[in-house]
Amino acid sequence: MRYEPYDTEENRSPWWVLRQICASHKVTLTLAVCLITLVSCLQLLPVYLLFVSLNEILILAAASTEKLLWIAAGLVAVIIGKNLCLVGAYYFSHKMAFKILTEVRFRLAQNLSSFSLHWLKKQNSAQLKQQCLQDVEKLENFIAHQSVELLNACLTSLCIVLALFMIDWRLALSTTAVVSVALIVRACFLSKTAQHYAKLNEVDAAFNTTLSDYVKYAPLMKLYNLDSQRFAILDNQLKSYQQEVHEVVKHTAPSWGLYTALLGSVFIFLLPCTIWLHSSGQITLSHSLLALMLAVGIFGPVVKVSRFFIEINELLESIQRITPLFSVEPNHRDEAPIQVNSKYPMLQFYCVDFRYHQHTVLRNVHFKLLPNAINVVVGGSGGGKSTLAMLACGLLVPSAGRVQLYGQDVFGLSDGARAQAMSVVTQESYLFEGTVRDNIIFGRSGISTETLDHALVAAQLKPWLKRQREGLETPVSAQGANLSAGEKMRIAIARALLAAPPLVILDEASAAMDNLTHSKFYQGLKGHYPNTTFLVITHKYVGLENSDQIFSLVDGEIVAQGDHESLLARCEHYQKGWHLQGGESSSATHFTPAPILSYEI
């Protein structure tokens, strides 16, 4: 069974997902919370000790150097103890964060293998990268840093209010009243801040994507002597970004300034209240000083909490993006092989049409492959060849008709059945950082030297490897950046052949080969893999002499089929392509339409 995560995902709260992610780390989380609670309590002790020392100094008769030194020693001990607890809290939060970072990424990677090939094909690779990398990093940053700072700020504010309440409840009330008014003002004036930040993040993502392309193709720009002013898309994205930044600043800066000003005015309310209470004899002078010192410490924590609740939306959006991939339970792969039914051809296109929106790409494509043979679909650019290849391997669904493997619809096959039935080489070679051997073997074990050598020879990779000092251990950069297009493609072909499936689909796999290598390529396929069926998609006519069956594809339709000699004799389009690409002259001058065979299911 395969999962389509966005179709089956329940509407789960990001906070619920965050709780699930942290559920297996309760002990570490509890230790971090206990330590940060201790830190918040210890933060008031230096204030109290300063108050005691000031009280000693103000009452000169009771002041003693020895007592002041003990107070100073206690102050140093409290500061050291507080910092040690803070280090411990950060240690446990970071430890938990890095474990979660590893676990979440591992689970995302594991779950990705449970999703169908069709779903993965439809996804934007940049978005998946953001989910698996950037969004998980934001979650890790919150757990490692922001969670500790937020809890510390909340507990510190609460401790200060409780301390003021112990001095006199009216002092606590005057302080909380100002904070409450500031929070109400922030809620009123900054109510749309989240929307502006969401829009800014959206524009920022689009701008980063465009800028990434701009940097990626910088060598091409230099080749044509272009500068950034020639790229209207980049310019428009930058203007949109600047406009959104202006909107955010216009709405946020004045409101945030008013909010912080109100928080800073806590003394305006607290000072008169303190003076009144002291003048009426309800609190002492030392208690008045202590209240003012405590009030100084409430500004920073409250601002930190408020800033967090502005930035929290970005974290929640990241968790929401992760949720569809994270919440799906991992599933065992379906490794059941396809049921071979000899009544049906290995692969058959039955009256297949394919439309992309309103554009018709393929019309009434109808053919079957000869088993244990080289079957070639040849045609010009834009004729629908790659679409035909994607239909053959099940990455696309026909708009009409059926594509079947042994009588079963290819699109409906499980990933395990598809992998055991066929290998596909697309126009992108998909190489990773490692060695040539790593990229060819691709994690398989038990590959014999003879099997590997067959794949290397058939892929025309052997001569190139002999010229490399390190042979199969030649390093390959990420995406094969240190290799030519032909070298990358030959490695991908060897990888596909090494899997030894019954069917191999090659989509323009020989595009980078010269005519001589192209011809040897087909000879190698027939010589080393006589029991394998090949479907070759190509625009090259030269070298097809050794193929067993050829289909001429013109503007999305199969106009002729047969072997090389019969098509030269009967199909004008095929003969023109053959001659234009340097094929030898043919004495045939008369053309007869080649018959299109009909195959019923």
matplotlib code that plots the C-alpha trace (Angstrom):
import matplotlib.pyplot as plt

x = [0.0, 1.2, 0.3, -0.7, 0.0, -1.9, -5.0, -5.2, -3.8, -6.0, -6.3, -3.9, -2.8, 0.9, 1.1, -0.2, 2.4, 5.1, 4.0, 4.1, 7.6, 8.8, 6.9, 9.8, 12.1, 10.1, 13.0, 15.3, 12.5, 11.7, 15.3, 15.6, 12.3, 13.4, 16.7, 15.2, 12.6, 15.5, 17.3, 14.1, 14.0, 17.7, 17.4, 15.5, 18.2, 20.8, 18.1, 17.2, 20.9, 21.5, 18.5, 19.9, 23.3, 21.6, 19.5, 22.7, 24.4, 21.3, 21.1, 24.7, 24.5, 23.9, 26.3, 29.4, 32.1, 32.0, 28.3, 28.6, 31.4, 29.2, 26.4, 28.9, 30.1, 26.5, 25.8, 28.8, 27.6, 24.1, 25.3, 27.6, 24.8, 22.3, 24.7, 25.5, 21.8, 21.3, 24.2, 22.6, 19.2, 20.7, 22.7, 19.6, 17.5, 20.2, 20.7, 16.9, 16.9, 19.6, 18.0, 14.7, 16.5, 17.9, 14.7, 12.4, 14.7, 15.1, 11.3, 10.7, 13.2, 11.6, 8.1, 9.1, 9.9, 6.3, 4.7, 3.9, 6.1, 3.3, 3.0, 6.7, 6.8, 4.2, 6.1, 8.2, 11.8, 12.5, 9.5, 10.4, 13.9, 12.4, 10.4, 13.2, 15.9, 14.9, 11.6, 13.2, 16.0, 13.5, 11.9, 15.4, 16.2, 12.9, 13.6, 17.3, 17.1, 13.7, 11.9, 14.5, 14.4, 10.6, 10.1, 12.7, 11.0, 7.6, 8.7, 10.9, 7.9, 5.7, 8.3, 8.7, 4.9, 4.7, 7.6, 5.8, 2.6, 4.5, 5.7, 2.2, -0.6, -1.1, 2.4, 1.8, -1.5, -0.1, 2.7, 0.3, -2.1, 0.5, 1.6, -2.1, -2.7, 0.4, -0.7, -4.2, -2.6, -0.3, -3.2, -5.2, -2.4, -0.5, -3.5, -2.6, 1.1, 0.9, -0.7, 2.0, 4.7, 3.1, 2.9, 6.5, 7.7, 5.8, 7.4, 10.8, 10.6, 9.8, 12.6, 15.1, 14.1, 14.6, 17.9, 19.1, 18.4, 20.1, 23.3, 23.1, 23.1, 25.6, 28.2, 25.6, 25.0, 28.7, 28.8, 26.2, 27.6, 24.3, 23.8, 21.0, 19.1, 18.3, 16.3, 12.8, 11.7, 14.4, 13.7, 10.0, 10.6, 12.9, 10.4, 7.7, 10.0, 10.8, 7.1, 6.2, 9.1, 7.8, 4.3, 5.6, 7.7, 4.9, 2.4, 4.8, 7.4, 5.0, 2.9, 5.9, 7.3, 4.1, 4.0, 7.5, 6.9, 4.0, 6.0, 8.7, 6.2, 5.7, 7.6, 5.1, 2.4, 4.6, 6.6, 3.5, 2.1, 5.3, 5.6, 2.0, 2.5, 5.7, 4.4, 1.4, 3.7, 2.4, 5.8, 9.3, 11.9, 13.9, 10.7, 10.1, 13.6, 13.2, 9.9, 11.6, 14.5, 12.1, 10.1, 13.4, 13.7, 10.2, 10.6, 13.1, 11.2, 7.8, 9.3, 10.9, 7.6, 5.8, 8.4, 8.1, 4.4, 5.0, 7.6, 5.7, 3.6, 6.7, 7.4, 3.8, 3.9, 7.0, 5.4, 2.3, 4.5, 6.3, 3.1, 1.9, 5.2, 5.8, 2.3, 2.0, 3.0, 5.9, 4.8, 6.6, 7.3, 5.2, 7.9, 5.4, 6.6, 4.3, 2.3, 3.5, 0.8, 2.1, -1.2, -0.4, 2.6, 5.3, 4.4, 1.6, 0.2, -3.5, -5.1, -3.3, -4.0, -2.3, -3.3, -1.6, -4.3, -5.7, -2.7, -2.7, 0.7, 0.0, -2.8, -4.0, -0.6, -0.9, 1.9, 3.5, 7.1, 8.9, 10.2, 14.0, 14.6, 15.6, 12.4, 13.1, 10.7, 12.4, 11.3, 12.1, 12.1, 8.7, 7.0, 6.0, 8.9, 9.6, 5.9, 5.7, 8.6, 6.9, 3.7, 5.6, 7.1, 3.9, 4.8, 2.0, -1.6, -3.0, -5.9, -7.4, -6.4, -4.2, -0.6, -0.2, 2.6, 1.6, -2.0, -1.8, -2.0, 1.5, 0.2, -1.4, 1.6, 3.2, 6.6, 8.1, 6.5, 7.5, 11.1, 11.3, 9.8, 11.7, 14.6, 14.4, 17.1, 15.7, 17.3, 18.6, 21.2, 20.7, 24.2, 25.3, 28.6, 30.7, 32.6, 31.7, 31.3, 28.9, 26.7, 26.5, 26.0, 23.6, 23.6, 23.1, 25.1, 26.4, 27.2, 29.7, 32.6, 31.3, 27.8, 29.4, 31.7, 28.8, 27.0, 30.1, 30.8, 27.2, 27.0, 30.2, 31.8, 34.8, 37.1, 36.6, 37.3, 40.5, 41.7, 40.9, 43.8, 41.4, 39.0, 35.8, 37.0, 37.0, 35.3, 32.0, 30.9, 27.3, 25.1, 28.1, 29.4, 32.9, 31.7, 30.6, 27.0, 28.0, 29.9, 27.1, 24.6, 26.7, 27.0, 23.2, 22.8, 25.2, 23.2, 20.0, 21.5, 23.1, 19.6, 18.9, 15.1, 13.1, 12.4, 14.8, 13.5, 16.1, 14.9, 17.4, 20.1, 22.5, 21.9, 25.5, 27.1, 28.7, 27.4, 30.1, 29.6, 25.8, 26.1, 28.3, 25.9, 23.1, 25.5, 26.5, 22.9, 22.1, 25.3, 25.3, 21.6, 20.0, 17.1, 16.2, 13.6, 14.6, 12.4, 14.7, 13.5, 15.8, 16.0, 19.0, 18.4, 22.0, 22.9, 19.3, 20.4, 20.9, 17.5, 14.7, 11.7, 11.4, 8.4, 8.5, 6.8, 5.7, 3.7, 2.4, 1.4, 3.1, 3.2, 5.2, 6.8, 9.1, 12.8, 15.4, 15.4, 11.7, 11.3, 13.9, 11.9, 8.4, 8.6, 9.6, 9.9, 12.2, 14.4, 14.7, 15.8, 18.3, 19.9, 19.9, 21.8, 24.5, 23.0, 24.3, 22.3, 19.6, 18.6, 14.9, 12.9, 9.3, 7.5, 4.7, 2.9, 4.2, 1.4, 0.4, -0.4, -3.4, -3.2, -6.3, -6.4]
y = [0.0, 3.5, 6.8, 10.1, 12.3, 15.4, 13.4, 11.5, 14.1, 15.1, 18.7, 18.5, 21.5, 22.4, 22.5, 18.9, 17.9, 19.6, 17.8, 14.4, 15.2, 16.0, 13.1, 10.7, 13.1, 13.8, 13.2, 15.6, 18.1, 17.9, 18.5, 21.5, 22.9, 22.4, 24.1, 27.1, 27.4, 27.5, 30.1, 32.3, 32.1, 32.8, 35.8, 37.6, 36.8, 39.3, 42.0, 41.0, 40.9, 44.3, 45.5, 44.0, 45.7, 49.1, 48.6, 48.0, 51.1, 53.3, 52.2, 53.2, 52.1, 48.5, 48.5, 46.3, 45.5, 41.8, 41.6, 43.5, 41.1, 38.1, 39.7, 40.3, 36.6, 35.5, 37.7, 36.1, 32.6, 33.3, 34.6, 31.6, 29.2, 30.9, 30.8, 27.1, 26.3, 28.3, 26.3, 23.1, 24.1, 25.0, 21.7, 19.6, 21.7, 21.4, 17.7, 17.2, 19.5, 17.7, 14.3, 15.6, 17.0, 13.6, 11.7, 14.0, 14.0, 10.3, 9.9, 12.3, 10.3, 7.0, 8.3, 9.7, 6.1, 5.1, 7.6, 6.6, 7.5, 9.4, 11.7, 12.3, 13.1, 15.9, 17.5, 20.6, 19.5, 23.0, 22.7, 19.2, 20.5, 23.3, 20.8, 18.3, 20.9, 24.5, 23.8, 21.1, 23.6, 26.1, 23.5, 22.6, 26.3, 26.8, 23.8, 24.6, 28.3, 30.0, 27.5, 28.2, 31.9, 32.0, 29.9, 32.0, 35.2, 34.0, 32.7, 35.7, 38.0, 35.9, 35.9, 39.7, 40.2, 37.7, 39.6, 42.9, 41.3, 40.2, 43.8, 45.3, 44.1, 47.6, 47.7, 44.4, 45.7, 48.9, 47.0, 44.4, 47.1, 48.9, 45.6, 44.7, 48.0, 47.6, 44.1, 45.3, 48.1, 45.6, 43.3, 46.2, 47.7, 44.6, 42.4, 42.2, 41.7, 38.0, 38.4, 40.9, 38.6, 35.6, 37.6, 38.7, 35.1, 34.1, 36.9, 36.2, 32.5, 33.4, 36.0, 33.4, 30.9, 33.4, 34.6, 31.0, 30.6, 33.9, 32.7, 29.2, 30.6, 33.4, 31.7, 31.8, 35.5, 36.2, 34.2, 36.6, 39.6, 40.3, 41.9, 41.8, 44.7, 42.3, 40.0, 41.4, 38.5, 39.1, 42.8, 42.3, 39.9, 42.3, 45.1, 42.9, 42.0, 45.7, 46.6, 43.9, 45.0, 48.6, 47.4, 45.4, 48.3, 50.8, 48.7, 47.2, 49.8, 52.5, 50.0, 48.2, 51.6, 52.5, 49.1, 49.3, 52.9, 51.8, 49.0, 51.5, 53.8, 51.3, 53.7, 56.5, 54.4, 52.5, 55.5, 57.6, 54.5, 53.7, 57.3, 57.3, 54.1, 55.2, 58.6, 57.0, 54.7, 51.5, 50.5, 51.4, 53.2, 50.0, 48.3, 51.2, 50.8, 47.1, 47.6, 50.0, 47.6, 44.7, 46.8, 47.5, 43.7, 43.2, 45.2, 42.8, 39.5, 40.9, 42.3, 39.0, 37.1, 39.6, 39.3, 35.5, 35.6, 37.8, 35.3, 32.2, 32.2, 31.4, 28.4, 27.2, 27.5, 25.3, 22.7, 22.7, 22.1, 19.2, 17.6, 15.9, 14.1, 13.5, 12.3, 9.4, 6.1, 4.4, 1.4, -1.6, -1.6, -3.8, -6.1, -8.4, -9.1, -8.5, -11.5, -12.5, -13.5, -14.9, -14.2, -10.5, -8.7, -7.5, -3.8, -2.5, 0.9, 0.5, 3.5, 5.9, 9.6, 12.1, 15.8, 18.4, 20.9, 21.7, 20.6, 17.1, 15.5, 11.9, 10.6, 7.0, 5.5, 1.8, -0.7, -3.6, -4.4, -7.4, -9.5, -9.9, -7.3, -3.7, -1.6, 2.0, 5.0, 7.6, 11.1, 14.8, 17.2, 18.1, 15.0, 13.4, 11.0, 11.8, 11.8, 8.3, 7.2, 8.6, 6.8, 3.5, 3.7, 4.8, 8.3, 9.7, 8.5, 8.4, 10.7, 7.9, 4.3, 2.0, 1.3, -2.3, -4.5, -8.2, -7.1, -4.8, -1.0, 0.3, 3.3, 1.1, -1.1, -0.9, 0.6, -2.8, -4.5, -1.6, -1.7, -5.5, -5.3, -2.3, 0.1, 3.6, 6.0, 9.5, 12.5, 13.5, 11.1, 11.7, 11.2, 11.7, 12.4, 9.3, 7.1, 5.7, 2.3, 3.8, 5.4, 2.2, -0.3, 2.1, 0.2, -3.3, -6.1, -9.4, -7.9, -10.1, -8.8, -10.4, -8.8, -5.4, -5.8, -6.7, -3.5, -1.3, -2.8, -2.5, 1.1, 2.0, 3.0, 0.7, 2.7, 5.8, 4.0, 2.6, 6.2, 7.1, 6.5, 5.4, 3.4, 2.6, 4.5, 7.7, 10.4, 11.8, 15.2, 16.0, 15.9, 14.7, 18.2, 17.0, 14.8, 15.4, 14.9, 11.7, 10.3, 10.9, 9.3, 6.2, 5.7, 6.0, 3.4, 1.0, 1.4, 0.5, -2.5, -3.8, -4.2, -6.8, -6.2, -7.8, -4.3, -1.4, 2.0, 4.5, 8.0, 9.8, 7.9, 8.0, 11.6, 12.6, 9.7, 10.1, 8.0, 5.3, 5.0, 5.0, 2.1, 0.1, 0.9, -1.1, -3.9, -4.1, -4.2, -7.1, -9.0, -8.7, -8.7, -11.0, -11.9, -8.3, -6.2, -2.6, 0.4, 3.1, 6.6, 8.6, 11.3, 9.7, 7.6, 6.6, 3.4, 1.9, -0.8, -3.2, -2.6, -5.2, -3.0, 0.7, 3.1, 6.4, 9.0, 12.2, 15.0, 12.6, 9.8, 6.5, 6.8, 3.7, 0.7, -2.1, -2.8, -0.4, -1.7, -1.8, 1.7, 3.0, 1.4, 2.4, 5.5, 8.8, 10.6, 7.9, 8.0, 11.8, 11.6, 8.9, 10.9, 14.2, 12.6, 11.1, 7.7, 5.9, 6.3, 3.9, 2.8, 2.8, 5.5, 4.4, 4.8, 2.7, 3.4, 1.0, -1.1, -0.3, -3.6, -3.8, -5.6, -6.4, -6.9]
z = [0.0, -0.9, 0.7, -0.9, 2.1, 1.1, 0.3, 3.6, 6.0, 8.9, 10.0, 12.9, 15.0, 14.7, 18.5, 18.5, 16.0, 18.1, 21.2, 19.3, 18.1, 21.6, 23.3, 23.3, 25.0, 28.2, 30.6, 28.8, 28.4, 32.1, 33.1, 30.9, 32.3, 35.9, 35.3, 33.5, 36.3, 38.8, 36.6, 36.7, 40.5, 40.9, 38.7, 41.5, 44.1, 42.8, 43.0, 46.6, 47.6, 46.1, 48.0, 51.3, 50.7, 49.9, 53.0, 55.1, 53.6, 54.2, 57.8, 58.7, 62.3, 61.3, 58.4, 58.7, 56.2, 57.0, 56.3, 53.1, 52.0, 52.7, 50.7, 47.8, 48.1, 48.0, 45.0, 43.1, 44.1, 42.9, 39.6, 39.1, 40.1, 37.8, 34.8, 35.5, 35.6, 32.3, 30.7, 31.8, 30.5, 27.1, 27.1, 27.6, 25.1, 22.5, 23.1, 22.6, 19.6, 17.8, 18.5, 17.2, 14.2, 13.4, 14.1, 12.1, 9.1, 9.3, 9.5, 6.6, 4.5, 5.5, 4.8, 1.4, 0.4, 1.3, -1.1, -4.6, -7.5, -9.1, -6.1, -5.9, -9.6, -9.1, -6.2, -6.4, -5.5, -4.0, -1.7, -0.6, 0.1, 2.2, 4.2, 4.9, 5.5, 6.3, 8.1, 10.3, 11.1, 12.2, 14.5, 15.9, 16.5, 18.4, 20.7, 21.2, 21.7, 21.7, 24.0, 26.7, 26.3, 26.1, 29.2, 31.0, 30.0, 31.1, 34.5, 35.2, 34.5, 36.8, 39.5, 39.4, 39.7, 42.6, 44.3, 43.9, 45.2, 48.3, 48.9, 48.3, 46.0, 44.7, 43.3, 41.5, 40.2, 38.8, 37.0, 35.5, 34.5, 32.4, 30.8, 30.1, 28.4, 26.3, 25.3, 24.3, 22.2, 20.6, 19.8, 18.2, 16.2, 15.3, 14.5, 10.8, 11.4, 11.0, 7.5, 6.4, 7.6, 5.8, 2.6, 3.1, 3.6, 0.4, -1.6, 0.0, -1.0, -4.6, -4.7, -3.3, -6.0, -8.7, -7.2, -7.0, -10.7, -11.4, -9.5, -11.0, -14.6, -13.9, -16.3, -19.1, -18.4, -18.7, -21.9, -23.4, -21.5, -19.7, -16.3, -13.7, -15.4, -18.4, -16.1, -15.7, -13.5, -11.0, -11.1, -10.5, -7.7, -6.0, -6.4, -4.9, -2.0, -1.3, -1.5, 1.1, 3.3, 3.1, 4.1, 7.0, 8.3, 7.8, 9.8, 12.4, 13.3, 14.7, 16.5, 18.0, 19.0, 20.8, 22.5, 23.8, 24.9, 26.9, 28.5, 29.3, 31.0, 33.8, 36.0, 35.3, 37.0, 39.5, 40.8, 42.0, 43.5, 45.4, 46.6, 47.9, 49.7, 51.3, 52.3, 53.9, 55.8, 54.2, 52.8, 53.9, 51.8, 51.2, 50.0, 47.6, 46.2, 45.9, 43.9, 41.5, 41.0, 40.3, 37.8, 35.8, 35.2, 33.8, 30.6, 28.8, 29.4, 28.4, 25.1, 24.4, 24.9, 22.7, 19.9, 20.1, 19.5, 16.4, 15.0, 16.1, 12.9, 10.8, 13.1, 12.9, 9.1, 9.0, 11.2, 9.0, 5.9, 7.7, 9.0, 5.8, 5.5, 9.2, 10.2, 7.8, 9.5, 7.7, 5.6, 4.3, 0.6, -1.6, -3.1, -4.8, -8.4, -11.3, -12.4, -15.8, -18.2, -21.5, -23.2, -23.2, -24.7, -22.3, -23.0, -25.2, -26.0, -26.8, -28.6, -26.3, -26.4, -24.1, -23.6, -21.6, -20.8, -24.2, -26.1, -27.7, -27.4, -28.5, -30.7, -31.1, -30.3, -30.8, -30.7, -28.8, -28.1, -29.5, -26.6, -26.1, -28.8, -29.3, -30.0, -31.0, -31.2, -33.4, -34.1, -34.1, -31.1, -29.8, -31.3, -27.9, -27.5, -23.8, -23.0, -24.5, -22.3, -19.2, -20.1, -20.6, -17.1, -15.4, -14.5, -16.6, -17.0, -20.6, -21.4, -23.3, -24.0, -21.9, -21.4, -20.1, -18.9, -19.2, -19.4, -16.2, -16.4, -15.8, -13.9, -11.3, -10.5, -7.1, -6.8, -6.1, -9.1, -11.4, -10.1, -10.7, -14.1, -15.6, -15.4, -16.8, -17.9, -18.3, -19.9, -16.5, -15.1, -11.4, -10.1, -6.5, -4.8, -4.5, -7.0, -10.4, -8.7, -6.1, -8.7, -10.8, -8.0, -6.2, -2.9, -4.4, -2.8, -4.3, -7.8, -9.5, -11.5, -14.7, -14.2, -13.6, -16.6, -18.9, -17.9, -18.4, -21.9, -23.1, -21.8, -23.8, -20.5, -20.5, -22.8, -20.7, -17.5, -18.9, -19.4, -15.8, -13.3, -10.6, -12.8, -11.1, -8.0, -10.0, -7.8, -8.9, -7.7, -6.7, -9.8, -11.8, -12.1, -12.9, -15.8, -19.3, -20.4, -22.3, -19.3, -16.9, -19.2, -19.7, -15.9, -15.7, -18.5, -16.7, -13.5, -15.3, -17.0, -13.8, -12.3, -15.1, -15.3, -18.1, -19.7, -20.0, -21.2, -22.5, -23.1, -25.3, -23.4, -26.5, -27.3, -26.4, -28.4, -31.7, -34.6, -34.3, -30.5, -31.1, -33.5, -31.1, -28.3, -29.9, -30.8, -27.1, -25.9, -28.2, -27.5, -23.7, -23.0, -25.5, -23.1, -22.2, -24.0, -24.7, -25.5, -26.9, -27.4, -29.7, -32.3, -33.9, -37.1, -37.7, -35.8, -35.9, -38.4, -35.5, -33.9, -34.3, -34.5, -35.2, -34.8, -36.6, -34.4, -36.2, -34.4, -31.7, -34.1, -35.1, -38.9, -39.7, -38.1, -39.1, -39.2, -40.6, -44.2, -44.5, -43.2, -45.6, -48.4, -47.3, -45.1, -46.7, -43.3, -42.0, -45.1, -45.0, -41.3, -42.1, -44.9, -43.1, -40.2, -42.5, -43.3, -46.4, -49.6, -50.4, -53.9, -52.9, -54.6, -54.2, -50.9, -49.6, -46.3, -43.7, -42.2, -38.6, -36.9, -34.6, -31.3, -29.3, -25.6]

ax = plt.figure().add_subplot(projection="3d")
ax.plot(x, y, z, "-o")
ax.set_aspect("equal")
plt.show()
